[in-house]
Each structure stands twice: as structure tokens, then as C-alpha cells.
Amino acid sequence: MRAVIQRVKEARVEIDDKVVGAISKGLLIFLGVGERDTEKDCEYMANKIINLRIFPDADDLMNLSLTDIKGAMLVVSQFTLWGDCRKGRRPSFIEAARPEKANPLYEKFIGLIKEQNIEVATGIFQATMDVHLINDGPVTILIDSDKIF
């Protein structure tokens, strides 16, 4: 499982000019599910992201987590995180999970976040979405459940 995590002042997702998910201060998560991912990957990613200390404390050091600041999370599915561009000019998505596998794991991840009493907004799985955000910092972090980066 892969995630691009962006610390945001606000973020929203629109489909056909209609807002389907929005948050104020918190994290925008682009989440990609790989073919080999399991619920264990969901658990690792949820725990890691919730407790990631990337918000500033009183001394302006990155010492606070999403739970510390009582922030929200906007989760957007993005299979293109599995795009392999090492050969040719068009990405290969062969390692991305098929929708019938990816959607339940995407939903499991969201459920794990909600279990921690964190406000969660989402996009719509497999929809073409417009994502609007104000990146705070900017701060952008990449996480892979296989810990390859």
C-alpha cells in the first residue's frame, strides 16, 4: 500500500463541480492499493499515518500528530501511485490492485481511521475527481507499507 500524505490547511474533492468530501486542517491522503496488499497493510498504514508527527508544536518543530492537533483526514483512492515508469513512456499499472480487491482495502483503511475518532472525508472510489488543497508548509510525505521508501 502506498500513500502520498500532504499536510493541509484545507482540502476538498469535487465530482462534476459538486463537493463530495472536504476537511479543514489535517491530512490529505492519496492512497494506492497494490496487488499484494492485505488488511495487515491497512493496519500498518493507518497506525503510521495517524501517529506521524508532522505538525508544528509551540517551538515550530514537527512534533505533533493528527490526533494531537485534532485534525481531519481526506482520503482519496489513487491507483496511479502504483505506476511503474522504469520502461518506456507510459506507466504500467500491473502492480496496482484490481478494483474488486482495492476497494475493500481502501474502505478498511478508512474504517480504521474512523475507529480512532478522527473526522474522515473521502472521494469516491474509481471516480474522476478534482482535488483542491492548500498545502501547509508545504509538507508532503511518501509512505509504502513494504517500507521501500
Secondary structure as GFF3:
##gff-version 3
##sequence-region A 1 149
A	DSSP	beta_strand	2	15	.	.	.	ID=ss1
A	DSSP	beta_strand	18	23	.	.	.	ID=ss2
A	DSSP	beta_strand	26	32	.	.	.	ID=ss3
A	DSSP	alpha_helix	39	50	.	.	.	ID=ss4
A	DSSP	beta_strand	55	56	.	.	.	ID=ss5
A	DSSP	beta_strand	62	64	.	.	.	ID=ss6
A	DSSP	alpha_helix	66	69	.	.	.	ID=ss7
A	DSSP	beta_strand	72	77	.	.	.	ID=ss8
A	DSSP	three_ten_helix	79	82	.	.	.	ID=ss9
A	DSSP	alpha_helix	99	115	.	.	.	ID=ss10
A	DSSP	beta_strand	120	122	.	.	.	ID=ss11
A	DSSP	beta_strand	130	144	.	.	.	ID=ss12
###
